[in-house]
Amino acid sequence: MPNVIILDFDGVILESVSVKTEAFRTLFSFSPEHVDEIVQFHIDNGGMSRFDKFHYIYMEILKEDLPKEKFKTLSDRFSELVEKAVAQAPFVAGAPEFLIWATDHFPLYIVSATPEEELKRIARQRGIDHLFRRIYGSPIKKRAHIAQILRENHLEPEDVIFIGDAANDWEAARQCGIRFIGRNKPGDPDRFDGLPGLELKITDLRDLNKYLESHLC
């Protein structure tokens, strides 16, 4: 059994991925000839921070510079578009029950690409912030947060499971040597097809609850 469980947020705790997809479409609607490519890049890179996506989009898709002022405007506008909607998004099936059960058995952490202060506000609004030992977000990379959790708790990598919904989450787990469980939303493509080293694939947190419960001594 793990000693610590780390969860991503969007697509693992809340069904909020589509909110951010629509926000990218709205944010870059000024460039209709590129907007589909931009949205697809966002979808293909779940788990990457919006800040890294903005830089890539400007450099590689729009072929434009991204001055600090424009970057701040984009970041602020994106937060306006998503924060309220994410806070109102439904839970992934089984998430509230799982979190209440799991907090009695494991230290829980959130590690997400959402900006940390925004993430904490949303968790507080949803009434779940107290269930986590710490909530970590961007701009620090996920792998750095995972490494910090390992270091501060004197954990071996095999003591930790990370639950994510994107290949970038799997990559962060792989880089840190920890265990990984992938969540695929029903009806979506399998984002973990062919990736080695997955401990389990789940469709919701009821599956995760059953799996962990069955392994408790």
MARBA-3410 file (N, C-alpha, C, O; in Angstrom, 1 decimal):
217
0.8,-1.2,0.0,0.0,0.0,0.0,0.9,1.2,0.0,2.0,1.2,0.5 ~ 0.4,2.3,-0.6,1.1,3.6,-0.5,1.1,4.2,0.9,0.2,3.9,1.7 ~ 2.0,5.1,1.2,2.0,5.8,2.4,1.4,7.2,2.2,0.9,7.8,3.1 ~ 1.4,7.7,0.9,1.0,9.0,0.5,0.3,8.9,-0.8,0.7,8.2,-1.7 ~ -0.8,9.7,-1.0,-1.5,9.8,-2.2,-1.5,11.2,-2.7,-1.9,12.1,-2.0
-1.1,11.4,-4.0,-1.1,12.7,-4.6,-2.1,12.7,-5.7,-2.2,11.7,-6.5 ~ -3.0,13.7,-5.8,-4.0,13.8,-6.9,-3.8,15.0,-7.7,-3.6,16.1,-7.1 ~ -4.0,14.9,-9.0,-4.2,16.1,-9.8,-5.6,16.6,-9.5,-6.3,16.0,-8.7 ~ -5.9,17.8,-10.1,-7.2,18.4,-9.7,-8.2,18.3,-10.9,-9.2,17.6,-10.8 ~ -7.9,19.1,-11.9,-8.9,19.1,-13.1,-8.9,17.7,-13.7,-7.8,17.1,-14.1
-10.0,17.1,-13.8,-10.2,15.8,-14.5,-9.9,14.6,-13.5,-10.1,13.5,-13.9 ~ -9.5,14.9,-12.3,-9.3,13.8,-11.3,-10.3,14.1,-10.1,-10.9,13.1,-9.6 ~ -10.3,15.3,-9.6,-11.3,15.6,-8.5,-12.5,16.3,-9.1,-13.6,16.0,-8.7 ~ -12.3,17.3,-10.0,-13.4,18.0,-10.6,-13.5,17.7,-12.1,-12.4,17.5,-12.7 ~ -14.7,17.6,-12.6,-14.9,17.4,-14.1,-14.8,18.8,-14.7,-15.8,19.4,-15.2
-13.6,19.4,-14.7,-13.4,20.8,-15.1,-12.5,21.0,-16.4,-12.2,22.1,-16.7 ~ -12.1,19.9,-17.0,-11.2,20.0,-18.1,-11.9,20.8,-19.3,-11.3,21.6,-19.9 ~ -13.2,20.5,-19.5,-13.9,21.1,-20.6,-14.0,22.6,-20.4,-14.0,23.4,-21.4 ~ -14.1,23.1,-19.2,-14.1,24.5,-18.9,-12.9,25.2,-19.4,-13.0,26.3,-20.0 ~ -11.7,24.6,-19.2,-10.5,25.2,-19.6,-10.3,25.1,-21.1,-9.7,26.0,-21.7
-10.8,24.1,-21.7,-10.8,24.0,-23.2,-11.6,25.1,-23.8,-11.1,25.7,-24.7 ~ -12.7,25.4,-23.3,-13.5,26.5,-23.8,-12.9,27.8,-23.6,-13.0,28.8,-24.4 ~ -12.2,27.9,-22.4,-11.5,29.2,-22.1,-10.4,29.5,-23.1,-10.2,30.6,-23.5 ~ -9.7,28.4,-23.5,-8.6,28.6,-24.6,-9.3,29.0,-25.9,-8.7,29.9,-26.6 ~ -10.4,28.5,-26.2,-11.1,28.8,-27.5,-11.5,30.3,-27.4,-11.3,31.1,-28.4
-12.0,30.7,-26.3,-12.4,32.1,-26.2,-11.2,33.1,-26.1,-11.3,34.1,-26.8 ~ -10.2,32.7,-25.4,-9.1,33.6,-25.2,-8.4,33.9,-26.5,-7.9,35.0,-26.8 ~ -8.3,32.8,-27.4,-7.6,33.0,-28.7,-8.5,33.2,-29.9,-8.1,32.9,-31.0 ~ -9.8,33.6,-29.6,-10.7,33.8,-30.7,-10.3,34.9,-31.6,-10.9,35.1,-32.7 ~ -9.4,35.8,-31.2,-8.9,36.8,-32.0,-8.1,36.3,-33.2,-7.8,37.1,-34.2
-7.7,35.0,-33.2,-6.9,34.4,-34.3,-7.7,33.2,-34.8,-7.2,32.1,-34.5 ~ -8.8,33.4,-35.5,-9.6,32.3,-35.9,-8.9,31.2,-36.7,-9.3,30.1,-36.7 ~ -7.9,31.7,-37.5,-7.2,30.7,-38.4,-6.3,29.8,-37.6,-5.9,28.7,-38.1 ~ -6.1,30.1,-36.3,-5.2,29.3,-35.5,-5.9,28.6,-34.3,-5.4,27.8,-33.6 ~ -7.2,29.0,-34.1,-7.8,28.7,-32.8,-8.0,27.2,-32.6,-7.8,26.6,-31.5
-8.3,26.5,-33.7,-8.5,25.0,-33.6,-7.2,24.3,-33.2,-7.1,23.4,-32.4 ~ -6.1,24.8,-33.9,-4.7,24.2,-33.5,-4.4,24.5,-32.1,-3.8,23.7,-31.4 ~ -4.7,25.7,-31.6,-4.4,26.1,-30.2,-5.2,25.2,-29.3,-4.6,24.7,-28.3 ~ -6.4,25.1,-29.5,-7.3,24.2,-28.6,-6.8,22.8,-28.6,-6.7,22.2,-27.6 ~ -6.4,22.3,-29.8,-5.9,20.9,-29.9,-4.6,20.8,-29.1,-4.4,19.8,-28.4
-3.7,21.8,-29.2,-2.5,21.8,-28.4,-2.8,21.7,-26.9,-2.2,21.0,-26.2 ~ -3.8,22.5,-26.5,-4.2,22.5,-25.1,-4.7,21.1,-24.7,-4.3,20.6,-23.6 ~ -5.5,20.5,-25.5,-6.1,19.2,-25.2,-5.0,18.1,-25.1,-4.9,17.3,-24.2 ~ -4.0,18.2,-26.1,-3.0,17.2,-26.1,-1.9,17.3,-25.0,-1.1,16.4,-24.8 ~ -2.0,18.5,-24.3,-1.0,18.7,-23.3,-1.6,19.0,-21.9,-1.2,19.9,-21.2
-2.6,18.2,-21.6,-3.2,18.3,-20.3,-2.1,18.0,-19.3,-1.2,17.2,-19.4 ~ -2.2,18.8,-18.2,-1.1,18.6,-17.1,0.0,19.7,-17.3,0.8,19.8,-16.4 ~ 0.0,20.4,-18.4,1.0,21.5,-18.6,0.3,22.8,-18.1,-0.9,23.0,-18.3 ~ 1.1,23.6,-17.5,0.5,24.9,-16.9,0.1,25.8,-18.1,0.7,25.7,-19.2 ~ -0.9,26.6,-17.8,-1.4,27.5,-18.8,-0.3,28.5,-19.2,-0.2,29.0,-20.3
0.6,28.8,-18.3,1.7,29.8,-18.6,2.7,29.2,-19.6,3.1,29.9,-20.6 ~ 3.0,27.9,-19.5,3.9,27.3,-20.5,3.1,27.2,-21.8,3.8,27.3,-22.9 ~ 1.8,26.9,-21.8,1.1,26.8,-23.0,1.0,28.2,-23.7,1.2,28.2,-24.9 ~ 0.9,29.3,-23.0,0.8,30.6,-23.6,2.1,30.9,-24.4,2.1,31.3,-25.5 ~ 3.3,30.6,-23.7,4.6,30.8,-24.4,4.7,30.0,-25.6,5.2,30.4,-26.6
4.3,28.7,-25.5,4.4,27.8,-26.7,3.5,28.3,-27.8,4.0,28.4,-29.0 ~ 2.3,28.7,-27.5,1.3,29.1,-28.5,1.9,30.3,-29.3,1.8,30.4,-30.5 ~ 2.4,31.3,-28.5,2.9,32.5,-29.2,4.1,32.2,-30.0,4.3,32.7,-31.1 ~ 5.0,31.4,-29.5,6.3,31.1,-30.2,6.1,30.2,-31.4,6.7,30.5,-32.4 ~ 5.4,29.1,-31.2,5.3,28.1,-32.2,4.1,28.1,-33.1,4.1,27.6,-34.2
3.0,28.7,-32.6,1.8,28.7,-33.4,1.5,30.1,-34.0,1.3,30.2,-35.2 ~ 1.5,31.1,-33.2,1.2,32.4,-33.7,2.4,33.1,-34.3,2.3,34.0,-35.0 ~ 3.6,32.6,-33.9,4.9,33.1,-34.4,5.0,34.6,-34.0,5.4,35.4,-34.8 ~ 4.7,34.9,-32.8,4.8,36.3,-32.3,5.5,36.3,-30.9,5.6,35.3,-30.2 ~ 6.1,37.5,-30.6,6.6,37.7,-29.3,5.5,37.8,-28.3,4.3,38.1,-28.6
5.8,37.4,-27.0,4.8,37.6,-26.0,5.4,38.4,-24.9,6.0,37.9,-23.9 ~ 5.2,39.8,-25.0,5.7,40.7,-24.0,5.1,40.4,-22.6,4.0,39.8,-22.5 ~ 5.8,40.8,-21.6,5.3,40.6,-20.2,3.9,41.1,-20.0,3.1,40.5,-19.3 ~ 3.6,42.3,-20.6,2.3,43.0,-20.3,1.2,42.1,-21.0,0.1,41.9,-20.4 ~ 1.4,41.6,-22.2,0.4,40.8,-22.8,0.3,39.4,-22.1,-0.8,38.9,-22.0
1.4,38.9,-21.6,1.3,37.6,-20.9,0.5,37.8,-19.6,-0.4,36.9,-19.3 ~ 0.6,38.9,-18.9,-0.2,39.2,-17.7,-1.6,39.3,-18.1,-2.5,38.9,-17.4 ~ -1.9,40.0,-19.2,-3.3,40.2,-19.6,-3.9,38.9,-19.9,-5.1,38.6,-19.6 ~ -3.2,38.0,-20.7,-3.7,36.7,-21.0,-4.0,35.9,-19.7,-5.0,35.3,-19.6 ~ -3.1,35.9,-18.8,-3.2,35.2,-17.5,-4.4,35.6,-16.7,-5.2,34.8,-16.2
-4.5,36.9,-16.6,-5.6,37.5,-15.8,-7.0,37.2,-16.5,-7.9,36.8,-15.8 ~ -7.0,37.3,-17.8,-8.3,37.0,-18.5,-8.6,35.5,-18.4,-9.8,35.2,-18.2 ~ -7.7,34.7,-18.5,-7.9,33.2,-18.4,-8.5,32.9,-17.0,-9.5,32.2,-16.9 ~ -7.9,33.5,-16.0,-8.4,33.3,-14.6,-9.8,33.7,-14.5,-10.7,33.1,-13.9 ~ -10.2,34.9,-15.1,-11.5,35.4,-15.1,-12.5,34.4,-15.7,-13.6,34.2,-15.3
-12.0,33.8,-16.8,-12.9,32.9,-17.6,-13.1,31.6,-16.9,-14.2,31.0,-17.0 ~ -12.1,31.1,-16.1,-12.2,29.7,-15.6,-12.5,29.6,-14.1,-13.2,28.6,-13.7 ~ -12.1,30.5,-13.3,-12.1,30.3,-11.8,-13.6,30.0,-11.3,-13.8,29.0,-10.6 ~ -14.5,30.9,-11.7,-15.9,30.7,-11.2,-16.5,29.4,-11.8,-17.1,28.6,-11.1 ~ -16.2,29.1,-13.1,-16.8,28.0,-13.7,-16.2,26.7,-13.2,-16.9,25.7,-13.0
-14.9,26.7,-12.9,-14.3,25.5,-12.3,-14.8,25.2,-10.9,-15.1,24.1,-10.5 ~ -15.0,26.3,-10.1,-15.5,26.2,-8.8,-16.9,25.6,-8.8,-17.4,25.0,-7.8 ~ -17.6,25.7,-9.9,-19.0,25.2,-10.0,-19.1,23.9,-10.7,-20.2,23.3,-10.9 ~ -18.0,23.4,-11.2,-18.0,22.1,-12.0,-18.3,20.9,-11.1,-18.0,21.0,-9.9 ~ -18.9,19.9,-11.6,-19.3,18.7,-10.8,-18.0,18.0,-10.4,-17.0,18.0,-11.1
-18.2,17.3,-9.3,-17.1,16.4,-8.9,-17.0,15.2,-9.8,-18.0,14.8,-10.4 ~ -15.8,14.7,-10.0,-15.7,13.4,-10.7,-16.4,12.4,-9.8,-16.4,12.5,-8.6 ~ -17.1,11.4,-10.4,-17.9,10.5,-9.7,-17.1,9.8,-8.6,-16.0,9.3,-8.8 ~ -17.7,9.8,-7.4,-17.0,9.2,-6.2,-16.0,10.1,-5.5,-15.4,9.6,-4.5 ~ -15.7,11.3,-6.0,-14.6,12.1,-5.4,-14.9,12.5,-4.0,-14.0,12.3,-3.2
-16.1,13.0,-3.7,-16.3,13.4,-2.3,-16.1,12.3,-1.3,-15.5,12.4,-0.2 ~ -16.8,11.2,-1.7,-16.7,10.0,-0.8,-15.3,9.4,-0.7,-14.8,9.1,0.4 ~ -14.6,9.4,-1.8,-13.2,8.9,-1.7,-12.3,9.8,-0.8,-11.6,9.3,0.0 ~ -12.4,11.1,-1.0,-11.6,12.0,-0.2,-11.8,11.9,1.3,-10.9,11.9,2.1 ~ -13.1,11.8,1.6,-13.5,11.6,3.1,-12.9,10.3,3.6,-12.4,10.3,4.7
-13.1,9.2,2.8,-12.5,7.9,3.2,-11.0,8.0,3.3,-10.4,7.5,4.3 ~ -10.4,8.5,2.2,-8.9,8.4,2.1,-8.2,9.2,3.2,-7.1,8.8,3.6 ~ -8.8,10.3,3.6,-8.1,11.2,4.5,-7.9,10.5,5.9,-7.1,10.9,6.7 ~ -8.7,9.5,6.1,-8.5,8.7,7.4,-7.4,7.7,7.3,-7.1,7.1,8.3 ~ -6.9,7.4,6.1,-6.0,6.4,5.8,-4.6,6.9,5.3,-3.6,6.2,5.5
-4.6,8.0,4.6,-3.4,8.5,3.9,-3.3,10.0,4.0,-4.3,10.7,4.1 ~ -2.0,10.5,4.1,-1.9,11.9,3.9,-2.2,12.2,2.4,-1.7,11.5,1.5 ~ -3.0,13.2,2.1,-3.4,13.5,0.7,-2.8,14.8,0.3,-2.7,15.8,1.1 ~ -2.3,14.9,-0.9,-1.8,16.1,-1.5,-2.5,16.4,-2.9,-2.9,15.4,-3.5 ~ -2.6,17.6,-3.2,-3.0,18.0,-4.6,-1.7,18.5,-5.2,-1.0,19.4,-4.7
-1.4,18.1,-6.5,-0.3,18.6,-7.3,-1.0,18.9,-8.7,-1.3,17.9,-9.4 ~ -1.1,20.2,-9.0,-1.8,20.6,-10.2,-1.0,21.6,-11.0,-0.1,22.3,-10.4 ~ -1.4,21.8,-12.3,-0.8,22.8,-13.1,-1.6,24.1,-13.0,-1.1,25.2,-13.5 ~ -2.7,24.1,-12.2,-3.4,25.4,-12.0,-2.6,26.3,-11.0,-2.0,25.8,-10.1 ~ -2.6,27.6,-11.3,-1.9,28.5,-10.3,-2.3,28.2,-8.9,-3.5,28.0,-8.6
-1.3,28.2,-8.0,-1.5,27.7,-6.7,-2.6,28.4,-5.9,-3.4,27.8,-5.2 ~ -2.5,29.8,-5.9,-3.5,30.5,-5.1,-4.9,30.4,-5.7,-5.9,30.3,-4.9 ~ -5.1,30.3,-7.0,-6.4,30.0,-7.6,-6.9,28.6,-7.2,-8.0,28.5,-6.8 ~ -6.0,27.7,-7.2,-6.3,26.3,-6.8,-6.8,26.2,-5.4,-7.8,25.6,-5.1 ~ -6.1,26.9,-4.5,-6.5,26.9,-3.1,-7.9,27.6,-2.9,-8.7,27.1,-2.0
-8.1,28.7,-3.6,-9.4,29.3,-3.5,-10.5,28.4,-3.9,-11.6,28.3,-3.3 ~ -10.3,27.7,-5.0,-11.4,26.8,-5.5,-11.6,25.6,-4.5,-12.7,25.3,-4.2 ~ -10.5,25.0,-4.0,-10.6,23.9,-3.1,-11.4,24.4,-1.8,-12.2,23.7,-1.2 ~ -11.1,25.7,-1.4,-11.8,26.2,-0.2,-13.3,26.4,-0.5,-14.1,26.1,0.3 ~ -13.6,26.9,-1.7,-15.0,27.1,-2.1,-15.8,25.8,-2.1,-16.9,25.7,-1.8
-15.1,24.7,-2.6,-15.7,23.4,-2.6,-15.7,22.7,-1.3,-16.3,21.6,-1.2 ~ -15.1,23.3,-0.3,-15.2,22.7,1.0,-14.3,21.4,1.2,-14.6,20.6,2.0 ~ -13.2,21.3,0.4,-12.3,20.2,0.5,-10.9,20.5,0.9,-10.1,19.6,1.0 ~ -10.6,21.8,1.0,-9.2,22.2,1.3,-8.6,21.5,2.5,-7.5,21.2,2.6 ~ -9.5,21.3,3.5,-9.0,20.8,4.8,-8.7,19.3,4.8,-8.1,18.7,5.7
-9.0,18.7,3.7,-8.8,17.2,3.5,-7.3,16.9,3.0,-6.9,15.8,3.0 ~ -6.6,18.0,2.7,-5.3,17.8,2.1,-4.2,18.4,3.0,-4.4,19.4,3.6 ~ -3.1,17.6,3.1,-2.0,18.1,3.9,-1.4,19.4,3.2,-1.1,20.4,3.9 ~ -1.3,19.4,1.9,-0.8,20.6,1.2,-1.5,20.6,-0.2,-1.8,19.5,-0.7 ~ -1.6,21.8,-0.8,-2.1,21.9,-2.1,-1.1,22.7,-2.9,-0.7,23.8,-2.6
-0.6,22.1,-3.9,0.5,22.6,-4.7,0.1,22.9,-6.2,-0.7,22.1,-6.7 ~ 0.5,24.1,-6.7,0.1,24.4,-8.1,1.3,25.1,-8.8,2.4,25.2,-8.3 ~ 1.0,25.6,-10.0,2.0,26.3,-10.8,2.3,27.7,-10.2,1.4,28.2,-9.4 ~ 3.4,28.3,-10.5,4.3,28.0,-11.6,5.3,26.9,-11.4,6.0,26.6,-12.4 ~ 5.5,26.4,-10.2,6.4,25.3,-10.0,5.9,24.1,-10.7,4.8,23.7,-10.6
6.9,23.3,-11.3,6.5,22.1,-12.0,6.0,21.0,-11.1,6.4,20.9,-10.0 ~ 5.2,20.1,-11.7,4.7,19.0,-10.9,5.8,18.1,-10.3,5.8,17.7,-9.2 ~ 6.8,17.8,-11.2,7.9,17.0,-10.7,8.6,17.6,-9.5,9.1,16.8,-8.6 ~ 8.8,18.9,-9.5,9.4,19.5,-8.4,8.6,19.4,-7.1,9.2,19.2,-6.0 ~ 7.3,19.6,-7.2,6.4,19.4,-6.0,6.5,18.0,-5.5,6.5,17.8,-4.3
6.5,17.0,-6.4,6.5,15.6,-6.0,7.8,15.3,-5.3,7.9,14.7,-4.3 ~ 8.9,15.8,-5.8,10.2,15.6,-5.2,10.3,16.2,-3.8,10.9,15.7,-2.9 ~ 9.6,17.4,-3.7,9.5,18.0,-2.3,8.8,17.2,-1.4,9.1,17.1,-0.2 ~ 7.6,16.6,-1.8,6.8,15.8,-0.9,7.7,14.5,-0.5,7.6,14.2,0.7 ~ 8.4,13.9,-1.4,9.2,12.8,-1.1,10.3,13.2,-0.1,10.5,12.5,0.9
10.9,14.3,-0.3,12.0,14.8,0.5,11.5,15.1,2.0,12.1,14.7,2.9 ~ 10.5,15.9,2.0,10.0,16.4,3.3,9.4,15.3,4.2,9.5,15.4,5.4 ~ 8.9,14.2,3.6,8.3,13.1,4.3,9.2,11.9,4.4,8.8,10.9,5.0 ~ 10.5,12.1,3.9,11.5,11.0,4.0,10.9,9.7,3.4,11.0,8.6,4.0 ~ 10.3,9.8,2.2,9.6,8.7,1.5,10.5,8.1,0.5,11.2,8.8,-0.2
10.3,6.8,0.3,10.8,6.1,-0.9,9.8,6.3,-2.1,8.6,6.4,-1.8 ~ 10.3,6.3,-3.3,9.3,6.5,-4.4,8.2,5.5,-4.4,7.0,5.9,-4.8 ~ 8.4,4.3,-4.0,7.4,3.3,-4.1,6.3,3.5,-3.0,5.3,2.8,-3.0 ~ 6.6,4.4,-2.1,5.6,4.7,-1.1,4.5,5.7,-1.5,3.5,6.0,-0.8 ~ 4.6,6.2,-2.8,3.7,7.3,-3.2,3.0,6.9,-4.5,3.6,6.4,-5.4
1.7,7.2,-4.6,0.9,7.0,-5.8,0.4,8.4,-6.2,-0.1,9.2,-5.4 ~ 0.6,8.7,-7.5,0.1,9.9,-8.1,-1.1,9.5,-9.0,-0.9,8.7,-9.9 ~ -2.2,10.2,-8.9,-3.4,9.9,-9.8,-3.5,11.1,-10.7,-3.8,12.2,-10.2 ~ -3.4,10.9,-12.0,-3.5,12.0,-12.9,-4.4,11.6,-14.1,-4.7,10.4,-14.3 ~ -4.7,12.6,-15.0,-5.5,12.3,-16.2,-4.9,12.6,-17.5,-5.5,12.7,-18.5
-3.5,12.8,-17.4,-2.8,13.3,-18.7,-1.5,12.6,-18.7,-0.9,12.2,-17.7 ~ -1.0,12.5,-20.0,0.3,11.9,-20.2,1.4,12.7,-19.5,2.4,12.1,-19.0 ~ 1.2,14.0,-19.3,2.2,14.8,-18.6,2.2,14.5,-17.1,3.3,14.6,-16.5 ~ 1.1,14.0,-16.6,1.1,13.6,-15.2,1.9,12.3,-15.1,2.7,12.1,-14.1 ~ 1.7,11.4,-16.0,2.4,10.1,-16.0,3.9,10.4,-16.1,4.7,9.8,-15.5
4.3,11.4,-17.0,5.7,11.7,-17.1,6.3,12.3,-15.8,7.4,11.9,-15.5 ~ 5.6,13.1,-15.1,6.1,13.7,-13.9,6.3,12.5,-12.9,7.3,12.5,-12.1 ~ 5.3,11.6,-12.8,5.5,10.4,-11.9,6.7,9.6,-12.3,7.5,9.2,-11.5 ~ 6.9,9.4,-13.6,8.0,8.6,-14.1,9.3,9.2,-13.8,10.3,8.5,-13.3 ~ 9.4,10.5,-13.9,10.7,11.2,-13.6,11.0,11.2,-12.2,12.2,11.2,-11.8
10.0,11.1,-11.3,10.3,11.0,-9.9,10.3,9.5,-9.4,10.6,9.3,-8.2 ~ 10.0,8.6,-10.2,10.1,7.2,-9.9,8.9,6.7,-9.0,9.0,5.6,-8.4 ~ 7.8,7.5,-8.9,6.7,7.1,-8.1,5.7,6.3,-8.9,5.8,6.2,-10.1 ~ 4.8,5.7,-8.2,3.7,4.9,-8.8,2.7,5.8,-9.5,2.5,7.0,-9.0 ~ 1.9,5.3,-10.5,1.0,6.2,-11.2,-0.3,5.4,-11.5,-0.2,4.3,-12.0
-1.4,6.1,-11.3,-2.7,5.6,-11.7,-3.3,6.6,-12.6,-3.4,7.8,-12.3 ~ -3.8,6.2,-13.8,-4.3,7.1,-14.8,-5.8,7.1,-14.8,-6.5,6.0,-14.8 ~ -6.4,8.2,-14.8,-7.9,8.4,-14.9,-8.3,8.8,-16.3,-7.9,9.8,-16.8 ~ -9.1,8.0,-16.9,-9.7,8.3,-18.2,-11.2,8.6,-18.0,-11.9,7.7,-17.5 ~ -11.6,9.7,-18.4,-13.1,10.0,-18.4,-13.8,9.1,-19.4,-13.4,9.0,-20.5
-14.9,8.5,-19.0,-15.7,7.7,-19.9,-16.0,8.4,-21.2,-16.5,9.6,-21.1 ~ -15.8,7.8,-22.3,-16.1,8.4,-23.6,-14.9,9.1,-24.2,-14.9,9.4,-25.4 ~ -13.9,9.4,-23.4,-12.7,10.1,-23.9,-11.7,9.1,-24.5,-11.8,7.9,-24.1 ~ -10.8,9.5,-25.3,-9.7,8.6,-25.7,-8.8,8.2,-24.5,-8.7,8.9,-23.6 ~ -8.2,7.0,-24.6,-7.3,6.5,-23.6,-6.0,7.2,-23.8,-5.2,6.9,-24.7
-5.8,8.2,-22.9,-4.5,9.0,-23.0,-3.3,8.2,-22.5,-2.2,8.8,-22.6 ~ -3.5,7.0,-22.0,-2.4,6.3,-21.4,-2.1,5.0,-22.3,-1.3,4.2,-21.9 ~ -2.7,4.9,-23.4,-2.5,3.7,-24.2,-1.1,3.6,-24.7,-0.5,4.5,-25.2 ~ -0.5,2.5,-24.3,0.9,2.2,-24.7,1.9,2.7,-23.8,3.1,2.5,-24.0 ~ 1.6,3.5,-22.8,2.5,4.0,-21.8,2.9,2.9,-20.8,2.0,2.3,-20.2
4.2,2.7,-20.5,4.6,1.7,-19.6,4.4,2.1,-18.2,4.4,3.3,-17.8 ~ 4.3,1.1,-17.3,4.5,1.4,-15.9,3.2,1.9,-15.1,3.3,2.3,-14.0 ~ 2.1,1.9,-15.8,0.9,2.2,-15.1,0.5,1.2,-14.1,0.5,0.0,-14.4 ~ 0.1,1.6,-12.9,-0.3,0.6,-11.9,-1.8,0.2,-12.2,-2.2,-0.9,-11.9 ~ -2.6,1.1,-12.7,-4.0,0.9,-12.9,-4.6,2.0,-13.7,-4.0,3.1,-13.7
-5.6,1.7,-14.5,-6.4,2.8,-15.1,-7.8,2.7,-14.5,-8.4,1.7,-14.2 ~ -8.3,3.9,-14.2,-9.7,4.1,-13.6,-10.5,5.0,-14.4,-10.0,5.8,-15.2 ~ -11.8,4.9,-14.2,-12.7,5.8,-14.9,-13.3,6.9,-13.9,-13.7,8.0,-14.3 ~ -13.2,6.6,-12.6,-13.7,7.6,-11.6,-13.1,7.2,-10.3,-12.3,6.2,-10.2 ~ -13.4,8.0,-9.3,-12.7,7.7,-8.0,-13.4,6.6,-7.2,-12.9,6.2,-6.1
-14.6,6.1,-7.6,-15.1,4.9,-7.0,-14.2,3.8,-7.3,-14.0,2.9,-6.4 ~ -13.7,3.7,-8.5,-12.7,2.6,-8.9,-11.5,2.7,-8.0,-11.0,1.7,-7.5 ~ -11.0,3.9,-7.8,-9.8,4.1,-6.9,-10.1,3.7,-5.5,-9.2,3.0,-4.9 ~ -11.2,4.1,-5.0,-11.6,3.7,-3.6,-11.6,2.2,-3.5,-11.1,1.7,-2.5 ~ -12.2,1.5,-4.4,-12.3,0.0,-4.3,-10.9,-0.6,-4.4,-10.6,-1.5,-3.6
-10.1,-0.1,-5.3,-8.7,-0.6,-5.4,-7.9,-0.5,-4.1,-7.3,-1.4,-3.6 ~ -7.9,0.7,-3.6,-7.1,0.9,-2.4,-7.7,0.2,-1.2,-7.0,-0.3,-0.3 ~ -9.0,0.2,-1.1,-9.7,-0.5,0.0,-9.3,-2.0,0.0,-9.1,-2.6,1.1 ~ -9.3,-2.6,-1.2,-9.0,-4.0,-1.3,-7.5,-4.3,-0.9,-7.2,-5.5,-0.6 ~ -6.7,-3.3,-0.9,-5.3,-3.5,-0.5,-4.9,-3.1,0.9,-3.8,-3.3,1.3
-5.9,-2.6,1.6,-5.6,-2.3,3.0,-5.5,-3.6,3.8,-6.3,-4.5,3.6 ~ -4.6,-3.6,4.8,-4.4,-4.7,5.6,-5.5,-4.8,6.7,-5.6,-5.7,7.5
END
